[in-house]
Amino acid sequence: MPDGGTIAAGAVLDVRGLKTTFRTRGGEVHAVNSVSFQLQRGEILGVVGESGSGKSVTMMSLIRLLPSPPAQIGPGQVWLDGQDLLQIDAEALRKVRGPKVGFVFQDPMTSLNPVFTVGSQIMEPLRRHMGLDRAGARRRAGELLDLVGIPDAARRLDDYPHQFSGGMRQRVMIAIALACEPDVLIADEPTTALDVTIQAQIIDLVKRLQKQLGMGVIWITHDLGVIAGIAQRVMVMYAGQIVEHGPVTEVFRAPQHPYTRALLKTVPSLTGRRAARLQVIEGQPPILMAAPVACSFRDRCAHAFGRCAQENPERRPVDDKQLGFGHDVACHWEAPHD
């Protein structure tokens, strides 16, 4: 990994050793534990894992969206456009949120302000960050609504969030996130609350816009089927750590971590044929009241052995064949090659 402020070649975002903790009455919760990854320009990176695995907290930590206290973001580094986002002041950070990094949240009804029109909410970043006057911002807001597929866009600028369907509200959130044409778009489970038809439309929309604008996209979800259809690379998270990472086709074809294998076995067959009942992952995720000193998955793992209780595994290349942005895994057990 490059030293200092030199970002990895081809990467738009370079995250190194990121940690995030929360101070609670019961003690300090270690929610993100030494997470490192890069996002390449023009790619979609999928982030998967069960609830509580640290997906959303990791991505919100990148642009310091978590309230502090109770959150403590760092140590670690988040390099974007030659600056470490964990070290810049509040004013500089405001110039990153929106213009350089857009964020689409899971529930648009709680993210959109119900007392302002959607037009005014799209116009706000355009006027603040792009320097447009009111007329110019309104014209561009209409173009953005049209871009995300909302019919009669110019007229609907004066409507309020409650006048839109769930899928349309999510499109409005995407329009706001794209208003300043950011280099990075983070989408936090943006289709979870939508029916499958609207999900497919939103996914197709993001794929089209990503190609059109050349953004790097981070797509957070627990739905492996969505990742298979949208992403080029995937990160599997468990207990605030990346346990497996690599090209989607390779990770899904030959998963190396027992947790990844277990997740894939919980997905129904797309062929409609199923030889056995869907499997479940027995047990519960660990309570993260201390930084991990052993494998966090060992108590739920059928392949755990003595070393797993003594040493937290580091990520290693699979077969030592692919380095950098290839397939890697954090596990002491070596999976057989099927």
N, C-alpha and C positions, 0 to 999 in steps of 0.2 A: 504494500500500500504506500502511496506517495507520502513524503514528509511535508511538514509545514503547511502552507496554504496552497500547494500545488494540487489541483483537483485531478482525479484519475482521468486518463486520456479518454475522450469521447463521452464522459459523464457530465450531466448537467447538475447532479446532486451527489455529494459524497459524504456519507455518514460514517463516523469512526468512534467506536467504543462508547456509544450513547447510553447513559444511565438516567433513570427517573425514579424517584422515591416519593412517597406520600407520608407525611407525619400524621398519625392518628392517635387517638386515646390509647389504643392497644399496642402502639409501637410504630415502628417505621416499616412501611410496605415497600418492597423492592419490585416495582411494577415493570421496569425495563432494565435489563441486565446486559450491558456491554454489546449493544446491537451495532453492527457495521454492515453497510451495503452501499452500492452505487446505483443510481438511476441513469440510464443512457438516454441521450437525446432521441426523441422520436420513437420510444418504445413504451409498452405497457407492462408494468411490473405488478403481478398479483401478490397479495398478502393474505394468507389463509391461516386458520386456527380456530379452535372453539372459543366460546365466550370467555373472557378473562385471560386470554393468552397474551395480551399486550399489544394487539394490532393497532387499535385506535389511539391508545396512550402514546405509543411510539410516534405515530405520525403527527399527533397534536403537539408533541414535544419538539418536533423539528422547527416549528415556527412559534413556539412558546405560547400556545393557546390555553394551557392549563393554568388555573389560578395559583399564585404563589404568595403565601402559603395556601393550602397544605403541600402543594407540589414543589419538589426541588429537582430541577432539570440540570443534569450534569453530575460528574464530569463527562466529557466527550466533545466531539466536534461535529458541526453540520456545515459543510462547505457548499456555498452556492455563489456563483458569480464572483469568486475571489474573496469572499468574506465568510467568517465563521458566525453563523446566525445565533450561536449561544453567547457570543461576546459583544455583539453590537448593542447600542442603546435603543430605547423605546422609539425614538423618532426614526432611526434607520430601519428598525423592524417594521414600522408602519409602511415604509416604502417597499418592503418585500411582500407583505401580505396584500394580495390583489395584483399588483403589477408584475411580480415574479412568481408567486405561488398562489394558485387558486384552490379553494377548499369547498367541496360539496358534502354537506352533512347528511346523515341518515334520514332525518325527519324534517322535511321542508316546512311543515306547519309550525314547528317550534323554532325554526331558524329564520323564517320570514316574519317581519313585524306586521301584526294584523291591522294596525291603525294607519299604515302608509300604503299607497298604491304600489303595485309591482314596478311601475315606471319610475317612481321616485327612488325605489331601492336599487334599481339597475343604474340610474343616473348618478347616484351618490359617488361610487368609485370612479366613474368617468369624469366627473367634475373635480374630484379631489386629486386623482392621480394622473389623469390625462390632460387636464387643463382646458376641457371643453366648456363653452358657455352653455346656458340652459337649453337654447334651441339646438345646439350641436349635440349635446348629451341626449336630448329626447330623440333626435333623429337616429343616433347610434343605438339607443336602447331599443327602438323599434326594429332596427336591423338585426340586433342580437336575438330578439324574440322570434323573428322570422327565421333566423339561422337555426334555432333549436326546434323549429317545427310547430310554432303556435300560430294557428290561423288568425287572420285579421289582426296582425300584431300591433299595428299603429293604434287601433281603437282600444285594444285590451291593455294598453299601458295605464289607463285610468281605472282599471279594475283592482280590487283588493284580493289578497291571497285566498280568502274564503270563497271567492267566486270562481276559483280554478279547481279542477279535479286533482287527485293526488299525483297522477303522472304529469299533468301540466305544471303543478307547483314544483316538481322536481326539475322540469325543464327550465323554469324560471331560475332556480338555484344554479343550474349549470350556466345559464346566461350571465348571471351575476359573477360567477367564478371566472368566466371567460372574458369579462368586460374589458380587462386591461391586457388581454392576450398574454397570459403568463407563460413562463418557460416550463412550469411544473403544475400539473393538476392532481390534487389528492381527492379521491372519491371514497368516502367512508360509508360502505354498504348502501349505496344510493338507490338500490332497487329492492331492498329487503321488504318494505311495506307495500309493494306494488304487485298486482296480479301478473301472471307470466307473460301475457301479451304485451303489457306496458313495459315489463322488464326487458323484453327483447327489443322493443323500440328504443329504450334509453341506452342499452348496450350498443345497438347499431349507431345511434346518434354520437356517442362518445368515440367510437372507433372512427367514424367519418370525420369528426372534428379534429381528432388527434392527428390523422393523416393530413388534413387540410392545413392545420396550424403548426404541425411539427413539434407538438409538445411531448414532454415525458409525462406519463400518467402512472400514478400509484393507485391501484384498485383494491380496496380492502373488502373482504367478504368471508363468509363461512361456507359459501356455495362453490364447491369444486367444479361443478358443471359450468358455472359462469367463467371461472378462470380458464378452463379448457377452451372456451370460445372466444376469449378476448385478449389474453396475455401471451407475451413471448417468454417471460421468465416468471418464476414463482418463488416466494419465500414462505416457508412453513414455520409458524411461531408457536411456541409452547412455553408457558411460565416466564414470559418476558424475554425469551431468547429465540434466536433463529436456529432451528434444529436441522433444517434442510433447505437448500437453495439450488436452483439450476434452471435450465430450459424446461418449459412446461412439458414438452413431449417426452423428454428424458426422465424427469421426476415422476411423471404419471406412468411411464412404461416400466421403469425400474426404480421404484422408491427404495431408498437406503435406510431411512430411519424407521424404527418400529411404529412411531406415532404417525408418520405419513402413511405407512402401510395400513394402519388401523383406520385412519380417516377415509382412505380410498375404499375400504371394505364396507363403509357405512353408506356408500352411494349406490342407488339402484342401477341395475344394468340398463343401458340405453337400447339394447336389442330386444328388451321385453322378456328375455329368458333369464331365469335365475336358478342356479343349481341348489342354493341353500338360502336360509333366512339371512336378512341383513344382520351384520354384526354390530355390537355396541362396544364402546371402550369402557370397560369396567373401572370403577373407582372415581375419584374426584381430583381435580387439579390441586396442586399444593398451595398452602397458605404461605405467601411470600413475605414472611416477617423477618427474613434474613437473606443476605446475598447467597446465591447457590454455591455450595462447596462440593456437591455431588450431583449426579444426574437427577434432574427434577422429575423425569418420567419413570424412574426405576420401579416405583411401587405399583405401576400399572402395566409394566412391560413383561412380556413372556420370555424375553431374551436377556434379562438383567443377570449380571454375575457380580462377583466380589468387587471388582474395580469400579463398578457403577456407583457403589455406596461410598467410595473413597475419593473420587476425583470427578469434577465436572468436565465433561468432554469438550474439547475445542473443535472448531470446524476444520475439517481436513478434506482435500480433494478426493473425489471418488476415483480409485485406481491410480491416483497420481498422474492421470492422463491430461486432465483439463484444469488449468490454473486460471486465476483472475476471475473471469465471469463464467466459469464452467460449473459443473455439478459438484457441490460439496455438502458434507453432512457433519453434524456434531453428535457422534455416537461412538462408544467403545466397541460395540458389536459390529462385525462386518457381515453385511447381508450377503446371502448367496446370489450369484448372478443367474437369473432365470433365463 
